[in-house]
């Protein structure tokens, strides 16, 4: 069923290739650096928190208290001999920025037509922008089935989606967010497969409802043999701010109370079950585990890079 597959040349795990390979049981996963975003001012990711509290936390970690640099890293799965993406990066939809997903795929000898499925965590521009060409109105992955949760589709299908708690966001960014999501639903329409959480989407892959950042925000549990990797999308944006203080929210969270509830439950499960996970915006490659610390917080324990 799949296309002819060539094992790519070995990629140095710390090079400018923007690729980092990990295994999950018998399956292979490449973490792909698509682009980075400067979060400035940092208060965008700690809404309503005092400057002093932010400075104290960031200072302990020897980091500036005025801005964050967020990586954006889709996943490419070589899963049961098929190519599967988790999110598609930003594409060319954001002014002055272009995603590198297509370039990274080419380095792995993977053509857009080889992708058989795309698992969407949500339809924000930095996750779905790389799925289609806004100029031609064409899908960039013509043979792929796009899995999008039913609540996410329902929300963005409204003529005027209620963005709820999103405040103090520039109107042009709000308009771009809505336009991109609705373009995605329109252009990818025939390729979209709606799903309910908890249902197996592909062998060993289940969608997990993680609402808050958007109403239909979804994570994906990837299981092969005795191993599991959980892709958590934007359930947490920063490994310091949102783990030490799960109650701190981001400007882009449309349902802030729900985002906090979801994050607390997710972190508790990740820590208790020692689950390996990938967070889309964590520093590349963004893979590791969490452990509980004092006062209801958590600490990210990044996976040590392995060397070929």
N, C-alpha and C positions, 0 to 999 in steps of 0.2 A: 504493500500500500504506500509506503514512504518512498521518497526519492532516493537515488543513489547517494550514499553518505561517505564522505571522506573524512577520516580522522585528521583534524587540523594539526599543523606543526605545533610542537610544544610551545606554550606561551609562558615566558618568565612571569612569575606571579607578582612581581613588584615593578614591572616595566611600564612604559607609556602605552602599552597595548590596550589598557582599559578593560582587561578581561581577567577574571579570576575564576578558576575552575574548582568545584568541589564535587564530592560524590554523595549520593543519598541511596544507600543500599546498592542495587545493581545499576542505578540510573546516574546520569551525568548532568550537572548543572553548571552553567556559566553565569556568573554575575557580571553584568555589563555596565560600565560607566557611560551614561548617556550625556549628562551635563551637570553643572553645579549652579546653585542659586545662592546669592548673598541675602541672608535674612537681616536686613538693617532698616530700622533699629531692632534690636533683639526683643524688645517688648512685644513685637508681633507674635512671638512664640511663648510669651508669658504675660497674657493679657491681665491688666490690673495689678500686677505684682510690682512692688516698689523697686526703684533702681538699686537701693541699698541691698535688698535681698538677692537680686540677680547678681550684683557685683560680688557679694560674699560667696555665693555658690560657684560662680565662674572662676573667681580668684583662687579658690582651693584647687581648681584643676588647671591653673596657669593659663587660662584663656581670657580673651578680651570680653568685657561686659557690654559692649555696644553692638556686636553683630555676630551672626552665625554663618558658617558656610555649610550649606546642605548639599550633599551629593544626591544624585537621582540615578537609581540603578535597577533597570528591569532585569528579569531573569530569562535565560534561554535554557529550556530543558531538552535533553535528549532522552525522551521518555517512551519506553516500549517501542523503540525504533522510529518514533515520530518526533518532529520538532515542535515544541510548544513554547510560547512566550507568556510571561507574566508581566503585563503592562508593556507599553511601547515607547515610553519617553515623551519628549516634548515636540519632536518633529520640527516644523518651521512656523508654528503658529504664534510664537511669542516674539515680538519685535526685538531685533538685535541679538537673537539667540537661535542656534540650530542644534538639534540633538544629533548624537553620533551613533545611534543604534544601527542604521544601515551600514555604516562603515565598519562597525564592530562585527556585524553578522558576516560581511564579506571576508573579513580576516579569518573567520571560522569556516569559510567555504560553504556558507549557508545563504541561499538565495531567498528573496521574499516569497517566491512561489513555493518554497519548501516548507513554510510554516503551516501546520495543519490545525492549530488551535491557539487562541489568544485568551488568556484568563485575565479579565479586567477587575482590578480591585475597586476602581471607581472611575468616573468620567471627567475628572479635572484635567486641565490642559496638559500638565506635565506628566500625565500618565497615558492619555489617549491621543495626544497630538501627533505621535509618530505612527498612528494607524492609517492615516489617510492624507491625501493631497488636497488641500483646500482650493487650489486653483483649478484642477481638473475635475474635482469632485469624485475621485476614484479611490478605492481601497488600495493600500500599499501591500496588503497581504491577501491577494485575490482568492487563494485556496483555503483560507483559514475560517474556522468557525469561531466567532467571538462570544465568549461566555460572559454575560452581564447579569447581575442579580435583578430580579423582578422589581424590588423597591427602588433600585437605582434608575431603571428604565422609567418606571412610573413617575418618579420625582422630576426627572429632566424632560419628560414628555409634556409637562404642563407649559402653557404659553407663557406664564409668568411664575417660575418656581420661587417659592418663598424661601429665601436663604437664611431665614431665622436669625441666629445670633451673629451672623457675619456683619460686623460693623467697622466703620473707619477704614474700609477698603476702598481704594480709588474707584470711582464709577467705571472707568474704562477697563479695569481688571475684572470687575463684576460682570460687565457686558461680555468681555472675552470669555469668561468662564462659562456663562450660559450659552453663548454662541457656539463655542467649541463642543460642549456636550450635545447640543441639539444637532450640530452638523454631523457629529459621530453617529448619532442614532439614525439620521437620515441617510448618510452615505453608506454606512455599514449595515443598514436595515436588514437586507436579505441574508446577511451572514451572521446576524446576531441570534444567539440561542439563550433565551431567558432561563434563569434557574432559581430554585429556592435553596436556601441555606441547608446544609446537612445532607445534601444529595451528592452521590458520587458522580462527578462530571466526566472523568476519564478514569481508567483503572488506577486505583491508588491515590486519586486526587479528589478532595472534597472541598466545597465552598463552606466558609464559616462566617456567619454574620458578625460584623464588627462595626455597628452603626455609630454615628456621632460626627465624624469628620464630614461625611455625607450620609443621608438617610439609608442608602444602600451599600455603604462601604463594606467590603468583603475581604477576608483573608483566605488563604488556601493552604490546606494541609496536604503535604506531599509525602506519601509513605511508600517505601520499598523495602521489603523484607522486614527486619527489625528496626529500621531507621526511619526517622521522621524529620522533615524540615517544614517549618511554618512560615509562610510569607505573610507578613502582617501589614504591608502597605503603609498607610499614613496613620495607623493607630497611635503611633508615637513618632514625633519628628526628630527629636534630639536625644541622644543617650544620656545626657546630663540633666537638662532641664526637666524632661518629662518622666524620667525614671526616679530621680531624687525626689521630685514633686509631681506625682501622677495627677494631682489636682490642678496643675497649671495648664492652661489651654492656649490654643493658637487662634490667631485672627481668622484663619480660614475654616475653623470648625463651625459647621452650620448648626449643630446641636451640642452646645458646650457641656451641659450637664450629662447628656448621654455619652459624649466622648470620654468624659472622666470616668463614668461608670464602666464603660467598655474597657478602658485602659486598665483600671484597677483589677477587673476580673481577668483580663488577659495576662497581665503581669503576674498575678497570683498563680495562674495555671502554668505559665512558663517556668516560674521559679519552682513550684511544687513538683512538677513532672520533669524538670530539667530538660525542657524541650529546646532544641536548637532552632533558631529562627533567623529570618532575614528581614530587616527594616529598610524600606525603600530609600529613605533620606539620611540614614546614618552614614558616618564617614566610610567611604569605600574600603572594603567590600561589604560592610554592614551586616556581618554574620557572627553569631555568638549565642550566648545564653545570659540569663539574669539571675542574680541572687538577692535575697532580701537584706536590707540594712535597717538602721534605726528609723523610728518615727514613720513607719508605713512606706518608706521609700525602697528603691531597688538600685542595684549597680549593674551596669552592662559589663559582661566579661567577654571581650571580643575573642573570636577564635584565632589561635596563632596561625600565621601564614605558614604554609608548607612550601618547600622549595624543590624544584625539579633539577 
